[in-house]
Amino acid sequence: MKFFATVLLLLALPAAAQSLYTARPADPLAITADATMGLHADGIADDTAALQAAIDRVADTTGQGIVFLPQGRYRVTQTLHLWSGVRLIGYGASRPVLTLAPNTPGYQTGHDFLGTGRYMLQFASRKVAAGAEIVDANEFTFYSGVSNVDFEVGDGNPAAICIRFHVAQHSFLSHIHFAVGKGRAALEDVGNQADTLEIDGGDYGIVSVRTSPAWQFLLMDSHLSGQRVAAIRTQEVGMTLVRDTIERTPIAIEIPVNMPEQLYARDLLLRDITRSAIVLGDTTSQHHQVTLDHMQCAHVAKLLEATHNNIAAFSPINAPSPHFVEDRLTVGQEIDANGREGAIALRHREHKLTAAPKAVATDIPALPPVSAWTNVRTLGVTGDGGTDDTTALQHAIDTHPVLYFPMGLYRVRGTLHLKADSVLIGLSPVATAIVLNDNDPNFMGEGAPIPLIESSTAGHEIVTGIGIFTGSVAPRAAGIVWKSGPKSFLQDVNFPAGLRGSPLLAPKYPQRPFNPQGPQGPDMRSSQHPSLWVRDGGGGIIRDVWTADTTANAGLLIENTTTPSVAYQISCEHHMHNEVQFHHAANWTVYALQTEEEKPNGAEAMPLELIDSHDITFANLFNYRVSRNVIPQPTAVTATRADNIRFANMHVFSMTRLAFDNALIDSTRNVSIRTHDFTAFTLNNTVHPGSPLPVPAAFEAGSSLQRRTTAGTFSNIAGLVPGEHGDLYFTDAAMHTIARWDAANKAVVTVTKSVETPMALGYAGHGTLLALDFDKAVYAIDTNTNSAKKLAAEDARANTTLMLPTGFHNDIGSVQRMVAHQGYVYAPRSNMALMHAVEDEPRSFYYAPGTDTAIMAGGSWKGLLQAVQLAPIKQGASRYAISEEDDKVYRLTLDSLTHLSAATLFPRSGTSVVSDTAGNLYIAGAQVFVYTPQGKLLGTLEVPERPGSLAFGGADGKTLYIGARTALYAIRTAATGAKP
């Protein structure tokens, strides 16, 4: 009873006064930033250097771990850098406060470029050598966090931002009060997840562009109030909001003009919003998805304000009454019951309330107070990585309900069986882990799966802040088998792909690098059972879990359960066959699930598999493939006998072209969804195949689509380009092939295999092709001799015709910056984390022999390497172009060799665009779409496989060739194809 009374007392206190950790958890390896390290904690003396020294000490000793900060007021005068894997955790009767005194020098102006703001604390990459440039947090920044520490900005610091938070998995913010006052914002450029934040004041509470790894951010159970411009300003973040309160601000959520966002919100409470609850961005884009479920409103002037007038229904939605509930609102691309694209539409349903609404209670269980924790080290557990701790840990579980695990690696040789009321607490899943050593005979050979942890049946266990590593050679191992009940809780649990423990953390742990396919043994990928296995009636609440262990045959398997359950912010990556599986499962709500497939680890994996499952909601689902994958997967989601599966915002994407052929395939109903990005679709018994669409009138009367090559012959046809006499050339990057379609003999002729990874082709005339190689090289292909020559870089010539991308994956800005000699310096190993802008970046020109036609390249070559289509553009001339990432068709004009203009014509996602002499535009996207230059859709040509590249050819120029995944198709058009 003492524990529950304490929790109730905490819940009754004002949020800013609550301290989650009232005492310091005992951990000899953690750093305590107190007076012994030179801190004053009086809010007057400058504590910046001493605080940074404490953070640095973790990086210099255990590498990743914890800094404990006692209650007090800590004045900072410069940016603190929190290195990757370091967690700053406050403790005491009240929370410690980091303060920025009034008029602190350096916080009055700034913020010229992303990551150059004036921060109190910045999440950063690894600690750098003295004097070296500090690297911002990026897609490789894991396990960092701040908890139970407040921030306060004094007057006279208008540029101040409390935290820059551009992180990746297992990084978090929790239990923090931000008194931003007249500063700029509490958070800039967010990542992963945050909960239980109180943000008061600021121009903004949160201002963010795309997260560093390009997947979702989750904000839960938080309160934002008193912002002068907007509580949240967001673009391309995948902003996922659950049970947040926003009040006393002009705008609750603002999406900038011309920018997309994948916004999902549930159980919001909005009060006293004077302008608009939501300001929409680019509603024309399929990437722009807004879904609001059960949003309660009190004195909200306007529900929705649009910045585009493309759809008449997007007029402002005024509040129907002082108090009301928005039951459901969706804005964006809909999918019809036949799997085809529906409208980009606004739909909304609300009802009036007769009294002021109240916030929805959280479903997250409270942790027991620190006084109730029993340290496992006091019970004979060693955590040294070598001693067998199985018996001691099991005895601890059997005799103590709440166990605290200090940092260390806890070796087990069998399953730890939890009791119904077990609570296992760690504070860093990278520095605190339960581990299995390789070749343990208990886990070798054949036999039933052996999990490292197994829950009780229908219990209410809690496991938080602990890593689970099943080793590389242990074929019977599983990570966690979870059969617990709906009130159980798994949080901040990591299933890593390899583990190298610091000698300080685990002096007896075998120190050998992880390499499941290296020389020390056979390939052990996918040799174990699932990392997280929810089964046999199990369920509960799962939050901030990362499964990336390639030795597991699945990251998350949920089977044989109908227990109502909720999952928040799960990342499943790099498994060989399956990332996430639902088998005979029902009654789950899954927020911000993200999957990723690497190469080779996961190149052929199924991201999400649904079999015999029903009543599941996926909100803000992201399916991603890394740019090293050059062969698309057939689908991101597969469903068999699945019913009432709701997709509320789906984003299927990559940093490469053509990530997936389909977003979803329902094998039972024989329906597929080609469209990668959409807002609303429910898989149920209304779903059915559609009747064949008529061939658009732009095609020759009586014509039909013809397959020219055997299906399955190629891996991914791209780079279609006509030659001088109507012949056709194309590439297959994965097959290292440049080929020609011989129309006369109806055969494919291999031109060359001398280009390692040919991405796209351009015809330069005089029998010469320019071929773009993924390895940042350009080749000249002589089509008369089929010889290939790697070209040397040259300086620009005055009369140069540029061979430019006109069908490409990346944004149009990447192509314009290339032409303008502009670029970026990226963080080490990263192709997304920007460090600097470069204004005069060198460019090289690769000329086709005997011509003035060249491919311009330099810097990162971004904009080129993911091109599908190249076309020559003379200076002063224009061409149509399309960007898959922008969802836009452009009219490009090469004003000079250093300036490319791009006029937006109309919204449409695709990778290739060609035109005919009648003015029709043909676009390869989910299908082949035919448009007028003004953006009116004339019809859709359905292709058996996803089309990626288009070109006109044939003797009379009236054959439209379509490069699809595994085959080449053709159809006759009414008008001749326009000449380049």
ChimeraX attribute file (.defattr): number of C-alpha atoms within 10 A of each C-alpha:
attribute: neighborCount
match mode: 1-to-1
recipient: residues
	/A:1	5
	/A:2	9
	/A:3	13
	/A:4	12
	/A:5	10
	/A:6	13
	/A:7	14
	/A:8	11
	/A:9	11
	/A:10	17
	/A:11	12
	/A:12	10
	/A:13	11
	/A:14	8
	/A:15	17
	/A:16	18
	/A:17	14
	/A:18	21
	/A:19	25
	/A:20	25
	/A:21	22
	/A:22	19
	/A:23	17
	/A:24	16
	/A:25	20
	/A:26	16
	/A:27	17
	/A:28	9
	/A:29	18
	/A:30	21
	/A:31	20
	/A:32	22
	/A:33	23
	/A:34	18
	/A:35	11
	/A:36	9
	/A:37	13
	/A:38	14
	/A:39	20
	/A:40	19
	/A:41	22
	/A:42	12
	/A:43	17
	/A:44	13
	/A:45	14
	/A:46	20
	/A:47	23
	/A:48	18
	/A:49	16
	/A:50	19
	/A:51	24
	/A:52	16
	/A:53	16
	/A:54	24
	/A:55	27
	/A:56	20
	/A:57	18
	/A:58	22
	/A:59	21
	/A:60	11
	/A:61	16
	/A:62	20
	/A:63	21
	/A:64	29
	/A:65	29
	/A:66	29
	/A:67	23
	/A:68	21
	/A:69	25
	/A:70	25
	/A:71	21
	/A:72	21
	/A:73	21
	/A:74	25
	/A:75	24
	/A:76	23
	/A:77	20
	/A:78	19
	/A:79	19
	/A:80	20
	/A:81	25
	/A:82	26
	/A:83	30
	/A:84	27
	/A:85	26
	/A:86	29
	/A:87	26
	/A:88	22
	/A:89	23
	/A:90	30
	/A:91	23
	/A:92	18
	/A:93	14
	/A:94	21
	/A:95	29
	/A:96	23
	/A:97	24
	/A:98	24
	/A:99	23
	/A:100	26
	/A:101	19
	/A:102	12
	/A:103	14
	/A:104	17
	/A:105	12
	/A:106	14
	/A:107	24
	/A:108	15
	/A:109	13
	/A:110	13
	/A:111	14
	/A:112	8
	/A:113	11
	/A:114	14
	/A:115	21
	/A:116	13
	/A:117	21
	/A:118	24
	/A:119	27
	/A:120	26
	/A:121	21
	/A:122	24
	/A:123	27
	/A:124	25
	/A:125	25
	/A:126	21
	/A:127	20
	/A:128	14
	/A:129	8
	/A:130	7
	/A:131	6
	/A:132	8
	/A:133	10
	/A:134	17
	/A:135	21
	/A:136	27
	/A:137	28
	/A:138	27
	/A:139	23
	/A:140	19
	/A:141	23
	/A:142	22
	/A:143	25
	/A:144	29
	/A:145	26
	/A:146	24
	/A:147	24
	/A:148	28
	/A:149	26
	/A:150	25
	/A:151	23
	/A:152	23
	/A:153	29
	/A:154	18
	/A:155	16
	/A:156	18
	/A:157	24
	/A:158	22
	/A:159	21
	/A:160	30
	/A:161	29
	/A:162	29
	/A:163	27
	/A:164	29
	/A:165	30
	/A:166	29
	/A:167	31
	/A:168	27
	/A:169	24
	/A:170	28
	/A:171	25
	/A:172	25
	/A:173	24
	/A:174	22
	/A:175	24
	/A:176	29
	/A:177	25
	/A:178	27
	/A:179	22
	/A:180	30
	/A:181	24
	/A:182	20
	/A:183	25
	/A:184	30
	/A:185	31
	/A:186	32
	/A:187	24
	/A:188	26
	/A:189	22
	/A:190	29
	/A:191	34
	/A:192	27
	/A:193	27
	/A:194	24
	/A:195	21
	/A:196	19
	/A:197	25
	/A:198	23
	/A:199	28
	/A:200	24
	/A:201	25
	/A:202	28
	/A:203	23
	/A:204	30
	/A:205	32
	/A:206	24
	/A:207	22
	/A:208	21
	/A:209	20
	/A:210	20
	/A:211	26
	/A:212	26
	/A:213	20
	/A:214	20
	/A:215	30
	/A:216	29
	/A:217	25
	/A:218	25
	/A:219	25
	/A:220	24
	/A:221	24
	/A:222	23
	/A:223	23
	/A:224	26
	/A:225	23
	/A:226	23
	/A:227	28
	/A:228	18
	/A:229	20
	/A:230	30
	/A:231	32
	/A:232	24
	/A:233	21
	/A:234	26
	/A:235	26
	/A:236	21
	/A:237	23
	/A:238	31
	/A:239	28
	/A:240	23
	/A:241	24
	/A:242	23
	/A:243	23
	/A:244	25
	/A:245	25
	/A:246	28
	/A:247	25
	/A:248	22
	/A:249	26
	/A:250	21
	/A:251	30
	/A:252	31
	/A:253	23
	/A:254	23
	/A:255	24
	/A:256	16
	/A:257	15
	/A:258	15
	/A:259	20
	/A:260	26
	/A:261	26
	/A:262	32
	/A:263	29
	/A:264	24
	/A:265	25
	/A:266	22
	/A:267	22
	/A:268	27
	/A:269	22
	/A:270	27
	/A:271	24
	/A:272	22
	/A:273	25
	/A:274	16
	/A:275	19
	/A:276	26
	/A:277	29
	/A:278	21
	/A:279	22
	/A:280	26
	/A:281	23
	/A:282	24
	/A:283	29
	/A:284	23
	/A:285	25
	/A:286	28
	/A:287	28
	/A:288	30
	/A:289	32
	/A:290	28
	/A:291	24
	/A:292	20
	/A:293	20
	/A:294	18
	/A:295	23
	/A:296	27
	/A:297	30
	/A:298	22
	/A:299	18
	/A:300	27
	/A:301	22
	/A:302	19
	/A:303	21
	/A:304	20
	/A:305	20
	/A:306	21
	/A:307	18
	/A:308	16
	/A:309	12
	/A:310	12
	/A:311	13
	/A:312	9
	/A:313	12
	/A:314	19
	/A:315	14
	/A:316	15
	/A:317	16
	/A:318	13
	/A:319	22
	/A:320	16
	/A:321	16
	/A:322	17
	/A:323	20
	/A:324	22
	/A:325	24
	/A:326	20
	/A:327	16
	/A:328	16
	/A:329	19
	/A:330	23
	/A:331	24
	/A:332	27
	/A:333	27
	/A:334	24
	/A:335	21
	/A:336	18
	/A:337	20
	/A:338	18
	/A:339	23
	/A:340	18
	/A:341	16
	/A:342	15
	/A:343	11
	/A:344	22
	/A:345	19
	/A:346	19
	/A:347	13
	/A:348	15
	/A:349	12
	/A:350	16
	/A:351	12
	/A:352	15
	/A:353	16
	/A:354	9
	/A:355	10
	/A:356	13
	/A:357	17
	/A:358	13
	/A:359	14
	/A:360	16
	/A:361	9
	/A:362	12
	/A:363	13
	/A:364	15
	/A:365	12
	/A:366	15
	/A:367	18
	/A:368	18
	/A:369	19
	/A:370	17
	/A:371	12
	/A:372	15
	/A:373	20
	/A:374	20
	/A:375	20
	/A:376	21
	/A:377	18
	/A:378	9
	/A:379	13
	/A:380	14
	/A:381	22
	/A:382	20
	/A:383	28
	/A:384	21
	/A:385	25
	/A:386	19
	/A:387	16
	/A:388	19
	/A:389	23
	/A:390	19
	/A:391	16
	/A:392	17
	/A:393	23
	/A:394	17
	/A:395	15
	/A:396	21
	/A:397	21
	/A:398	13
	/A:399	12
	/A:400	18
	/A:401	18
	/A:402	23
	/A:403	22
	/A:404	21
	/A:405	27
	/A:406	25
	/A:407	29
	/A:408	30
	/A:409	33
	/A:410	27
	/A:411	27
	/A:412	26
	/A:413	18
	/A:414	20
	/A:415	19
	/A:416	21
	/A:417	18
	/A:418	24
	/A:419	20
	/A:420	18
	/A:421	17
	/A:422	23
	/A:423	23
	/A:424	23
	/A:425	25
	/A:426	23
	/A:427	21
	/A:428	29
	/A:429	27
	/A:430	29
	/A:431	28
	/A:432	26
	/A:433	29
	/A:434	24
	/A:435	25
	/A:436	27
	/A:437	20
	/A:438	15
	/A:439	14
	/A:440	14
	/A:441	9
	/A:442	12
	/A:443	25
	/A:444	14
	/A:445	11
	/A:446	8
	/A:447	9
	/A:448	10
	/A:449	16
	/A:450	23
	/A:451	25
	/A:452	25
	/A:453	19
	/A:454	21
	/A:455	27
	/A:456	19
	/A:457	19
	/A:458	20
	/A:459	22
	/A:460	23
	/A:461	26
	/A:462	26
	/A:463	20
	/A:464	24
	/A:465	24
	/A:466	27
	/A:467	26
	/A:468	28
	/A:469	26
	/A:470	33
	/A:471	24
	/A:472	28
	/A:473	23
	/A:474	24
	/A:475	25
	/A:476	19
	/A:477	29
	/A:478	28
	/A:479	32
	/A:480	24
	/A:481	26
	/A:482	28
	/A:483	24
	/A:484	29
	/A:485	23
	/A:486	19
	/A:487	19
	/A:488	27
	/A:489	24
	/A:490	21
	/A:491	24
	/A:492	25
	/A:493	26
	/A:494	30
	/A:495	27
	/A:496	21
	/A:497	21
	/A:498	19
	/A:499	24
	/A:500	13
	/A:501	25
	/A:502	18
	/A:503	16
	/A:504	14
	/A:505	23
	/A:506	25
	/A:507	16
	/A:508	17
	/A:509	23
	/A:510	15
	/A:511	13
	/A:512	10
	/A:513	10
	/A:514	13
	/A:515	15
	/A:516	21
	/A:517	12
	/A:518	11
	/A:519	8
	/A:520	8
	/A:521	11
	/A:522	10
	/A:523	15
	/A:524	18
	/A:525	22
	/A:526	20
	/A:527	19
	/A:528	26
	/A:529	26
	/A:530	30
	/A:531	32
	/A:532	27
	/A:533	24
	/A:534	25
	/A:535	22
	/A:536	20
	/A:537	21
	/A:538	28
	/A:539	33
	/A:540	27
	/A:541	25
	/A:542	23
	/A:543	21
	/A:544	26
	/A:545	26
	/A:546	25
	/A:547	28
	/A:548	24
	/A:549	31
	/A:550	28
	/A:551	32
	/A:552	32
	/A:553	22
	/A:554	31
	/A:555	32
	/A:556	27
	/A:557	22
	/A:558	27
	/A:559	22
	/A:560	17
	/A:561	22
	/A:562	20
	/A:563	21
	/A:564	20
	/A:565	21
	/A:566	21
	/A:567	22
	/A:568	22
	/A:569	27
	/A:570	27
	/A:571	27
	/A:572	27
	/A:573	29
	/A:574	30
	/A:575	33
	/A:576	26
	/A:577	20
	/A:578	26
	/A:579	30
	/A:580	29
	/A:581	24
	/A:582	24
	/A:583	20
	/A:584	19
	/A:585	28
	/A:586	25
	/A:587	19
	/A:588	25
	/A:589	18
	/A:590	22
	/A:591	26
	/A:592	29
	/A:593	23
	/A:594	23
	/A:595	28
	/A:596	25
	/A:597	28
	/A:598	19
	/A:599	15
	/A:600	12
	/A:601	20
	/A:602	22
	/A:603	22
	/A:604	20
	/A:605	23
	/A:606	24
	/A:607	30
	/A:608	22
	/A:609	21
	/A:610	23
	/A:611	17
	/A:612	16
	/A:613	27
	/A:614	23
	/A:615	18
	/A:616	25
	/A:617	20
	/A:618	19
	/A:619	26
	/A:620	32
	/A:621	24
	/A:622	25
	/A:623	26
	/A:624	24
	/A:625	29
	/A:626	17
	/A:627	16
	/A:628	15
	/A:629	22
	/A:630	24
	/A:631	22
	/A:632	19
	/A:633	21
	/A:634	20
	/A:635	23
	/A:636	26
	/A:637	22
	/A:638	22
	/A:639	23
	/A:640	17
	/A:641	16
	/A:642	27
	/A:643	21
	/A:644	18
	/A:645	22
	/A:646	18
	/A:647	19
	/A:648	25
	/A:649	30
	/A:650	25
	/A:651	25
	/A:652	25
	/A:653	25
	/A:654	22
	/A:655	19
	/A:656	23
	/A:657	25
	/A:658	30
	/A:659	25
	/A:660	24
	/A:661	27
	/A:662	23
	/A:663	24
	/A:664	24
	/A:665	22
	/A:666	20
	/A:667	13
	/A:668	12
	/A:669	19
	/A:670	14
	/A:671	20
	/A:672	22
	/A:673	24
	/A:674	23
	/A:675	26
	/A:676	24
	/A:677	25
	/A:678	29
	/A:679	28
	/A:680	23
	/A:681	21
	/A:682	18
	/A:683	23
	/A:684	17
	/A:685	12
	/A:686	12
	/A:687	18
	/A:688	18
	/A:689	13
	/A:690	13
	/A:691	7
	/A:692	8
	/A:693	10
	/A:694	11
	/A:695	17
	/A:696	16
	/A:697	14
	/A:698	20
	/A:699	20
	/A:700	16
	/A:701	12
	/A:702	8
	/A:703	12
	/A:704	15
	/A:705	18
	/A:706	14
	/A:707	17
	/A:708	18
	/A:709	17
	/A:710	11
	/A:711	16
	/A:712	10
	/A:713	12
	/A:714	19
	/A:715	18
	/A:716	25
	/A:717	30
	/A:718	30
	/A:719	28
	/A:720	30
	/A:721	27
	/A:722	25
	/A:723	22
	/A:724	15
	/A:725	12
	/A:726	18
	/A:727	18
	/A:728	21
	/A:729	28
	/A:730	30
	/A:731	32
	/A:732	24
	/A:733	25
	/A:734	17
	/A:735	17
	/A:736	17
	/A:737	22
	/A:738	29
	/A:739	20
	/A:740	22
	/A:741	20
	/A:742	13
	/A:743	15
	/A:744	8
	/A:745	8
	/A:746	10
	/A:747	12
	/A:748	16
	/A:749	13
	/A:750	15
	/A:751	22
	/A:752	19
	/A:753	19
	/A:754	17
	/A:755	25
	/A:756	17
	/A:757	23
	/A:758	28
	/A:759	29
	/A:760	32
	/A:761	31
	/A:762	28
	/A:763	25
	/A:764	26
	/A:765	16
	/A:766	15
	/A:767	15
	/A:768	24
	/A:769	23
	/A:770	29
	/A:771	30
	/A:772	27
	/A:773	21
	/A:774	21
	/A:775	13
	/A:776	15
	/A:777	20
	/A:778	28
	/A:779	25
	/A:780	25
	/A:781	27
	/A:782	19
	/A:783	17
	/A:784	10
	/A:785	10
	/A:786	17
	/A:787	15
	/A:788	21
	/A:789	16
	/A:790	16
	/A:791	17
	/A:792	12
	/A:793	18
	/A:794	13
	/A:795	11
	/A:796	16
	/A:797	13
	/A:798	10
	/A:799	11
	/A:800	20
	/A:801	25
	/A:802	25
	/A:803	23
	/A:804	26
	/A:805	28
	/A:806	29
	/A:807	32
	/A:808	31
	/A:809	28
	/A:810	24
	/A:811	17
	/A:812	25
	/A:813	14
	/A:814	17
	/A:815	22
	/A:816	20
	/A:817	20
	/A:818	26
	/A:819	22
	/A:820	18
	/A:821	20
	/A:822	20
	/A:823	24
	/A:824	19
	/A:825	16
	/A:826	16
	/A:827	20
	/A:828	13
	/A:829	10
	/A:830	14
	/A:831	17
	/A:832	17
	/A:833	23
	/A:834	20
	/A:835	19
	/A:836	15
	/A:837	14
	/A:838	14
	/A:839	12
	/A:840	10
	/A:841	15
	/A:842	13
	/A:843	19
	/A:844	16
	/A:845	22
	/A:846	25
	/A:847	28
	/A:848	25
	/A:849	19
	/A:850	10
	/A:851	13
	/A:852	18
	/A:853	25
	/A:854	27
	/A:855	26
	/A:856	25
	/A:857	24
	/A:858	19
	/A:859	17
	/A:860	16
	/A:861	19
	/A:862	21
	/A:863	23
	/A:864	30
	/A:865	24
	/A:866	24
	/A:867	28
	/A:868	26
	/A:869	31
	/A:870	27
	/A:871	22
	/A:872	23
	/A:873	22
	/A:874	20
	/A:875	18
	/A:876	13
	/A:877	13
	/A:878	19
	/A:879	20
	/A:880	23
	/A:881	29
	/A:882	34
	/A:883	26
	/A:884	24
	/A:885	22
	/A:886	22
	/A:887	23
	/A:888	22
	/A:889	30
	/A:890	23
	/A:891	17
	/A:892	23
	/A:893	19
	/A:894	22
	/A:895	14
	/A:896	18
	/A:897	20
	/A:898	13
	/A:899	16
	/A:900	21
	/A:901	15
	/A:902	20
	/A:903	13
	/A:904	14
	/A:905	16
	/A:906	20
	/A:907	19
	/A:908	23
	/A:909	25
	/A:910	30
	/A:911	32
	/A:912	35
	/A:913	28
	/A:914	27
	/A:915	26
	/A:916	20
	/A:917	12
	/A:918	13
	/A:919	16
	/A:920	22
	/A:921	26
	/A:922	24
	/A:923	29
	/A:924	28
	/A:925	24
	/A:926	24
	/A:927	21
	/A:928	24
	/A:929	20
	/A:930	25
	/A:931	21
	/A:932	15
	/A:933	16
	/A:934	11
	/A:935	15
	/A:936	12
	/A:937	14
	/A:938	15
	/A:939	17
	/A:940	19
	/A:941	21
	/A:942	17
	/A:943	17
	/A:944	14
	/A:945	20
	/A:946	25
	/A:947	30
	/A:948	30
	/A:949	32
	/A:950	32
	/A:951	26
	/A:952	29
	/A:953	26
	/A:954	20
	/A:955	11
	/A:956	12
	/A:957	21
	/A:958	21
	/A:959	22
	/A:960	24
	/A:961	25
	/A:962	29
	/A:963	26
	/A:964	26
	/A:965	27
	/A:966	19
	/A:967	21
	/A:968	28
	/A:969	22
	/A:970	20
	/A:971	19
	/A:972	23
	/A:973	21
	/A:974	16
	/A:975	19
	/A:976	19
	/A:977	24
	/A:978	16
	/A:979	11
	/A:980	13
